[in-house]
């Protein structure tokens, strides 16, 4: 298996997928051009059926499937794939939309004019010939290639362990660089890039990043940005449109138009009214019509970043050189081509020299025979036959065999004086040509001049202006979010159990005072107006942060439930939302304060919690929980630039309270646990904490015990001390059936305490009606636990709901 795969790999690397550095052709392409040439299917003759050419190639040189041969033939004719097409076709040869060509029985093909340069002098022993697969004909191992086809037309292919991606270049620029290399073998890359500015794609476009081009030309690998050529034009009625006239190389136009229209249909960017493909025989044209008052440049930047209007082109210049694949830069490719041309021109010159010498030898013999014409005629007449006449001429007059053959075959009309003069003129011309040939062979500078002159002649005949514009720097594309998202004011809702939604104000107003879609067991965490450009941050009791842009929330009617977070996130079974915040942007100067029931507290900066690429499916850890029973108690969002002093007040289940300055809570990273909050006994835990602004003189403490007692106390009852102390008792200890804190918080003037018991009894308590108690009192009983059952829920609400208020 190892041996067979090795042989297979060697075959597909050398004989199928990678081009030869000398002529820039893969074997199938070379065989197509050669077969059409020997068939006389050239540019100056009529077109022939493509099926005939494919059959000749398959039957004589390439024993593979006809479809692969036809595909290669068609690609050689596509002017959006090759900078200089090597084949001309009549009929449907495909399109930029990815349409397949017509069947080979319908199309006609012939070699293009420039293909003659690829095959020029192939009959003069310029390249090595080998036997074909059945040893009946010879085929070339490489074509003479009188222009650098590898760079001009580029190549793409994948083989075993190797791939190649060589972009097309401008014929004139490549020839200029080749001539400069002929003049100066020590040409530097910077000097070569004065001629070859970069790739020149047949589809045009704008190429950005000279640094990437230089790296590719230096190492064979590099990356550049290829952008469509676009223009923004104004329409009547304060509308505009984007017109695309050139798209990146090898981008499927139909797929691109489909993708652009999907952006419109899915409203990934606001403001696109219509996408049309108006391409015709006059050229490519994709029109993106925009709505009124839309930022056209912002829309275009979004399309550049999210569609194939802009692509990254990766150079991977691998070619077969000296029978093995090599990654080559610009200069190695040009040097390999120059070495090939030296060999081609040298072999051609030797072939022509040999022909000229043979002819001169014949001419010398004819002139000599004409100078002794009477004796020669006499000798021939006296001979027995043609063979005898040849032998007599060689024996008597010292002619060579070739000369004797030419004399015997001489026609009588050639014995005139005019013919003698023409022979003497031919003799002089041949002697001059032979001298020129010998000069080319003997003097390297003469050889280089021939190559240079022929290259410049090719440039003069076939060079065309550059199509691709090159820009030195890659432009940074910035997208205003208002371009992608329509700025709309909506109503958003987040529930404790994890339901979230957004609704239009119209839907909300139609449902005011009615059902908001939540179950009776659920409760609202956030209910407010917000812009679709804003951002929603939600914190859970497991210390997770969930980020969602407002525009991504499910847009439903206000009376619908909305989308549950478990549809996209792996939440715990008892995980609930504690707090939700809406931010205008992601550049906030905010700190979050979090504390857990197992006695840890921390501050974390807004920027340390920024969402990543996977925010739609992955939860962000805002605090590291210490064990499985740990839960986050609450989250406060504070302005990091606010210099107003603030305090932390924390309460434990066993009725201890601690008050200290917020500055004692360090600012740590997201995955940190934090620091110790209170000095608790082993059987105690934190029940709640609050952040108190010292400027606030109105707030007071409200406490609910498990026995149904409510206590109202002043902040001043708790002395200010330092973090990690036990604090003071805020309820009096009883010898029997002591009170424990069930709920505690800071209350202001309009706050209501809502309590629910196990027997579905609930009550709303207005603490403003209670008098203040000192730290040693246990408050007033407001709920009969024996009658109504133990307390299962207590929460602070800003305004009373319909029902009983105590």
HELIX and SHEET records of a PDB file:
HELIX    1   1 UNK A    2  UNK A   12  1                                  11    
HELIX    2   2 UNK A   13  UNK A   17  3                                   5    
HELIX    3   3 UNK A   27  UNK A   38  1                                  12    
HELIX    4   4 UNK A   50  UNK A   60  1                                  11    
HELIX    5   5 UNK A   66  UNK A   75  1                                  10    
HELIX    6   6 UNK A  115  UNK A  119  1                                   5    
HELIX    7   7 UNK A  122  UNK A  124  5                                   3    
HELIX    8   8 UNK A  149  UNK A  153  1                                   5    
HELIX    9   9 UNK A  171  UNK A  183  1                                  13    
HELIX   10  10 UNK A  189  UNK A  192  1                                   4    
HELIX   11  11 UNK A  210  UNK A  219  1                                  10    
HELIX   12  12 UNK A  253  UNK A  265  1                                  13    
HELIX   13  13 UNK A  296  UNK A  306  1                                  11    
HELIX   14  14 UNK A  330  UNK A  371  1                                  42    
HELIX   15  15 UNK A  373  UNK A  381  1                                   9    
HELIX   16  16 UNK A  386  UNK A  397  1                                  12    
HELIX   17  17 UNK A  401  UNK A  408  1                                   8    
HELIX   18  18 UNK A  412  UNK A  415  5                                   4    
HELIX   19  19 UNK A  417  UNK A  442  1                                  26    
HELIX   20  20 UNK A  444  UNK A  462  1                                  19    
HELIX   21  21 UNK A  481  UNK A  484  1                                   4    
HELIX   22  22 UNK A  505  UNK A  510  1                                   6    
HELIX   23  23 UNK A  550  UNK A  552  5                                   3    
HELIX   24  24 UNK A  565  UNK A  567  5                                   3    
HELIX   25  25 UNK A  606  UNK A  609  5                                   4    
HELIX   26  26 UNK A  662  UNK A  664  5                                   3    
HELIX   27  27 UNK A  715  UNK A  717  5                                   3    
HELIX   28  28 UNK A  767  UNK A  769  5                                   3    
HELIX   29  29 UNK A  785  UNK A  788  1                                   4    
SHEET    1   A 3 UNK A  48  UNK A  49  0                                        
SHEET    2   A 3 UNK A 108  UNK A 111 -1                                        
SHEET    3   A 3 UNK A  87  UNK A  90 -1                                        
SHEET    1   B 2 UNK A 129  UNK A 131  0                                        
SHEET    2   B 2 UNK A 138  UNK A 140 -1                                        
SHEET    1   C 2 UNK A 155  UNK A 158  0                                        
SHEET    2   C 2 UNK A 163  UNK A 166 -1                                        
SHEET    1   D 4 UNK A 310  UNK A 316  0                                        
SHEET    2   D 4 UNK A 221  UNK A 227 -1                                        
SHEET    3   D 4 UNK A 206  UNK A 208 -1                                        
SHEET    4   D 4 UNK A 469  UNK A 471  1                                        
SHEET    1   E 4 UNK A 229  UNK A 235  0                                        
SHEET    2   E 4 UNK A 239  UNK A 246 -1                                        
SHEET    3   E 4 UNK A 286  UNK A 290 -1                                        
SHEET    4   E 4 UNK A 272  UNK A 277 -1                                        
SHEET    1   F 2 UNK A 318  UNK A 321  0                                        
SHEET    2   F 2 UNK A 324  UNK A 327 -1                                        
SHEET    1   G 4 UNK A 524  UNK A 531  0                                        
SHEET    2   G 4 UNK A 489  UNK A 495 -1                                        
SHEET    3   G 4 UNK A 499  UNK A 504 -1                                        
SHEET    4   G 4 UNK A 563  UNK A 564 -1                                        
SHEET    1   H 4 UNK A 577  UNK A 583  0                                        
SHEET    2   H 4 UNK A 535  UNK A 540 -1                                        
SHEET    3   H 4 UNK A 544  UNK A 549 -1                                        
SHEET    4   H 4 UNK A 620  UNK A 621 -1                                        
SHEET    1   I 4 UNK A 632  UNK A 639  0                                        
SHEET    2   I 4 UNK A 590  UNK A 596 -1                                        
SHEET    3   I 4 UNK A 600  UNK A 605 -1                                        
SHEET    4   I 4 UNK A 675  UNK A 676 -1                                        
SHEET    1   J 4 UNK A 686  UNK A 693  0                                        
SHEET    2   J 4 UNK A 646  UNK A 652 -1                                        
SHEET    3   J 4 UNK A 656  UNK A 661 -1                                        
SHEET    4   J 4 UNK A 720  UNK A 721  1                                        
SHEET    1   K 4 UNK A 686  UNK A 693  0                                        
SHEET    2   K 4 UNK A 646  UNK A 652 -1                                        
SHEET    3   K 4 UNK A 656  UNK A 661 -1                                        
SHEET    4   K 4 UNK A 728  UNK A 729 -1                                        
SHEET    1   L 4 UNK A 741  UNK A 747  0                                        
SHEET    2   L 4 UNK A 700  UNK A 705 -1                                        
SHEET    3   L 4 UNK A 709  UNK A 713 -1                                        
SHEET    4   L 4 UNK A 780  UNK A 781 -1                                        
SHEET    1   M 3 UNK A 762  UNK A 765  0                                        
SHEET    2   M 3 UNK A 752  UNK A 757 -1                                        
SHEET    3   M 3 UNK A 791  UNK A 797 -1                                        
END                                                                             
